[in-house]
Each structure stands twice: as C-alpha cells, then as structure tokens.
Amino acid sequence: MVRPLTKDADDPLVQNRYNEKLEQKRPRVTRHLILVRHGQYNMDGKNDSERYLTDKGCKQAEASGERLKALGIDFDKIIRSTMTRAQQTAKIIALSLPPLKLHDDAMLEEGAPIPPEPPVGHWRPEASQFFEDGARIEAAFRKYFHRADPEQTKDSYTLVVCHANVIRYFVCRALQLPPEAWLRISLGHGSLTWVSIMDDGRVTLRNLGETGHMSKELLSR
C-alpha cells in the first residue's frame, strides 16, 4: 500500500481516511476483453490493401461472429486494427451481433513487439522494427489493459479485432509472463482469446486461441 506523502502519514486516522478514499475510487465490476485474430488472408499481396481476406477467411470470421452471438453477451463496442484483414473480419463479425460501434485504432496494427526468446531462424526483423513496433504495441497494451473506471456500474465486454503477434504479446504482458515468450503461443485465424481484468487488478485468461466453433476444414494458422 502506497502511503500518503504527509507528515501525518503514521497517524492511523490519516491512514484510514486515505484508505477510504482509495476504496471509493476502486471499481466494483470486471472488464472483459475478447481478442479476435483476423481471418485467413491473401499473403501474396504486396501492400496492405491487397492483403484481403480469402473466402476461407470470410467463413472463419462468420463462424467467430456466430460463436460470439451464441455467448449471449451484450458487447459494448468493437475496436479493430486499421489493416485491411482486421477491418474486414470485424465488419463480418458485426453482422452476427446487435448494432455496435466500430472503432479503428492504428496502434493495433501487426508488428514485431519484442525480440522473441528463443530466436526464430526464419523470421528476423531488423532491430529498428522492434523499437518502432514494440513501443506502439506496448502503448496499445497500456491503453486497453486496465481496470474498469470507478463510475462503471456493470461488467463490460469489448471486442478487439487485431493480429496474432499483438494478441500474443498482450497475453504475456497481462499475465505478467516474460514478454519475450510471445512467439511460443500459436493462434489460429479467427480465434478468440478472452482476458478478464477484475476490480482488484487481478487478470484471468479464460480462453486462449479458441477455435472449437470452427469445422476442421476452416482451421488454419
């Protein structure tokens, strides 16, 4: 417990008043983030606009949308990466749900968050890419992974449609695991990862890369 910076900090009455104020500011509800990886996309595209969803990727997004609908949850909004494959995936998912606002966030774009341990021989971005992408993805983590606001009166459920590297890094950071381990996690296209942030700051990973709602033919990584 951080104590108040005052000459009366050792006074029990002062400390009690300080603790009471902290208690008043503490949220009483849980914040749920459901992280969705985009569907399979055209990997031969030379730029982002050409990296659109394949037919299989569209079907994966549809299956994920139906799975989210079946949960019967009142989602508050959809936040999506500004990259084409994530934009399309979020739009398809939204068709299965009641009307939701779509929020675009470039901070959620795919990238290289941090050099992985152990290194991967076939994937070696330039060091400068880790510095640039890493700062952005870390900033995105701090933006979205926090407790509910004290004014929030009920649990919230937010959908975040983005990318495998981003989601894997988020999971490691949220669980206070070495972030360098992010590449050891495998996520399928259209998979669902559910993270809950409790009122006391504890974090629970409810699902990681769920694809059980898809048929065998739809699975891909």
C-alpha positions in Angstrom: 0.0 0.0 0.0 1.4 3.4 -1.0 1.2 5.7 2.0 0.2 9.4 1.7 3.0 11.9 1.4 2.3 13.9 4.6 4.0 14.4 7.9 0.9 12.7 9.5 1.3 9.6 7.4 1.9 7.5 10.5 -1.3 8.8 12.1 -3.9 5.9 12.0 -6.7 8.4 11.4 -5.0 9.9 8.4 -4.2 6.5 7.0 -7.8 5.3 7.5 -9.1 8.4 5.6 -6.6 7.7 2.8 -7.6 4.1 2.6 -11.3 5.1 2.5 -10.6 7.4 -0.4 -8.8 4.6 -2.3 -11.7 2.3 -1.6 -14.1 4.8 -3.1 -12.1 5.0 -6.3 -11.9 1.3 -6.7 -14.2 -0.2 -9.4 -16.6 -2.9 -8.4 -17.0 -4.6 -11.8 -15.0 -6.6 -14.2 -13.6 -5.5 -17.6 -13.6 -8.3 -20.2 -11.6 -8.1 -23.4 -12.3 -10.7 -26.2 -9.4 -10.5 -28.6 -10.1 -11.9 -32.1 -7.5 -12.7 -34.6 -8.4 -11.8 -38.2 -9.3 -14.5 -40.7 -7.0 -16.1 -43.3 -5.9 -13.5 -45.9 -4.1 -13.2 -49.2 -0.4 -13.4 -48.1 0.8 -12.7 -51.7 -0.3 -9.1 -51.5 2.5 -6.6 -51.8 0.7 -3.9 -49.7 -2.0 -3.9 -47.1 -4.9 -3.2 -49.5 -4.0 -6.4 -51.4 -3.9 -8.5 -48.2 -7.6 -9.0 -48.0 -9.5 -12.0 -46.6 -9.7 -15.2 -48.6 -13.0 -17.0 -49.0 -11.9 -19.2 -46.1 -11.0 -16.2 -44.1 -14.5 -14.7 -44.6 -16.0 -18.0 -43.4 -13.8 -18.1 -40.4 -15.0 -14.6 -39.5 -18.6 -15.6 -39.9 -18.1 -18.7 -37.6 -16.5 -16.5 -35.0 -19.3 -14.0 -35.2 -21.8 -16.8 -34.7 -19.8 -18.1 -31.7 -19.8 -14.6 -30.1 -23.5 -14.3 -30.8 -24.2 -17.7 -29.1 -22.5 -16.4 -25.9 -25.4 -14.1 -25.4 -23.2 -11.3 -24.2 -24.0 -7.6 -24.6 -20.8 -6.3 -26.1 -20.2 -2.6 -25.8 -18.1 -2.0 -28.9 -15.7 -3.4 -31.4 -12.2 -2.0 -31.7 -10.3 -3.0 -34.7 -6.9 -2.6 -36.3 -6.7 -0.4 -39.3 -5.2 -3.1 -41.5 -7.5 -4.5 -44.2 -7.8 -8.1 -43.0 -8.8 -6.9 -39.5 -11.2 -4.3 -40.8 -12.9 -7.0 -42.9 -13.0 -9.5 -40.1 -14.6 -7.0 -37.7 -17.2 -6.0 -40.2 -18.2 -9.6 -40.9 -18.4 -10.4 -37.1 -20.5 -7.3 -36.5 -23.2 -8.8 -38.9 -23.9 -11.5 -36.4 -24.3 -9.1 -33.4 -26.7 -6.3 -32.4 -25.6 -2.9 -33.8 -22.2 -2.0 -32.4 -19.9 1.0 -32.9 -16.7 0.1 -34.8 -13.6 2.0 -33.5 -10.5 2.0 -35.6 -7.1 2.1 -33.9 -3.8 2.0 -35.8 -1.9 1.2 -32.6 -3.3 -2.4 -33.0 -1.7 -3.0 -36.4 0.5 -6.1 -36.8 4.2 -5.7 -35.9 7.2 -7.1 -34.1 6.6 -6.4 -30.4 9.9 -7.6 -28.9 12.7 -10.0 -29.9 11.5 -13.5 -29.1 13.3 -16.0 -26.9 14.4 -18.4 -28.2 15.0 -16.7 -31.6 13.3 -18.0 -34.7 15.6 -18.6 -37.6 13.2 -17.9 -40.5 11.9 -14.7 -39.0 14.4 -12.0 -38.2 13.1 -8.4 -38.5 15.5 -5.5 -38.3 16.3 -4.3 -34.8 14.8 -0.9 -35.8 11.4 -2.7 -36.4 11.3 -4.0 -32.8 12.0 -0.5 -31.5 9.3 1.1 -33.6 6.6 -1.6 -33.4 7.4 -2.5 -29.8 6.8 0.9 -28.5 3.5 1.2 -30.4 2.2 -2.3 -29.3 3.2 -1.7 -25.7 1.3 1.6 -25.8 -1.7 -0.2 -27.1 -1.4 -2.7 -24.2 -1.4 0.1 -21.6 -4.3 1.8 -23.4 -6.6 -1.2 -23.2 -5.5 -3.4 -20.3 -6.6 -1.6 -17.2 -9.3 -1.9 -14.6 -12.8 -0.6 -15.1 -13.4 3.1 -14.4 -14.8 3.7 -10.9 -18.0 5.1 -12.5 -18.7 1.8 -14.4 -21.7 0.1 -12.8 -21.7 -3.2 -14.6 -19.3 -5.6 -16.3 -18.1 -4.6 -19.7 -17.3 -6.8 -22.7 -15.2 -5.3 -25.5 -14.3 -7.0 -28.8 -10.8 -6.2 -30.1 -10.1 -7.5 -33.6 -6.4 -7.4 -34.5 -3.4 -9.7 -35.1 -1.6 -12.7 -33.8 1.7 -11.0 -32.7 -0.3 -8.3 -30.9 -2.6 -10.7 -29.1 0.3 -13.0 -28.0 2.2 -10.1 -26.6 -0.8 -8.7 -24.8 -1.5 -12.1 -23.2 2.1 -12.4 -21.9 2.1 -8.8 -20.5 -1.4 -9.2 -19.0 -0.3 -12.4 -17.2 3.0 -10.9 -16.1 4.9 -13.5 -18.1 8.2 -12.8 -19.8 7.0 -10.9 -22.9 9.9 -12.5 -24.9 7.9 -15.7 -24.8 5.1 -14.3 -27.0 6.2 -16.3 -30.1 5.7 -19.6 -28.2 1.9 -19.1 -28.4 0.1 -20.3 -31.5 -3.2 -18.7 -32.6 -5.4 -19.8 -35.4 -7.2 -17.5 -37.8 -10.4 -16.2 -36.4 -9.5 -17.5 -32.9 -10.9 -16.0 -29.7 -8.9 -15.1 -26.7 -10.7 -13.9 -23.6 -9.0 -11.9 -20.8 -10.8 -10.6 -17.7 -9.5 -7.8 -15.5 -11.0 -7.9 -12.1 -11.9 -5.0 -9.8 -8.8 -5.6 -7.7 -6.5 -5.7 -10.7 -6.1 -9.5 -11.0 -6.1 -10.8 -14.5 -7.6 -14.1 -15.6 -7.1 -15.8 -19.0 -10.4 -17.5 -19.7 -9.7 -18.7 -23.3 -6.6 -18.7 -25.4 -6.9 -19.1 -29.2 -10.3 -20.8 -29.1 -11.3 -22.3 -32.5 -13.6 -25.1 -31.3 -16.5 -23.3 -33.1 -15.0 -24.0 -36.5 -15.1 -27.1 -38.6 -11.9 -29.0 -39.4 -12.0 -27.5 -42.9 -11.9 -23.9 -41.6 -8.9 -24.3 -39.3 -5.7 -22.5 -40.4 -2.8 -20.6 -38.9 
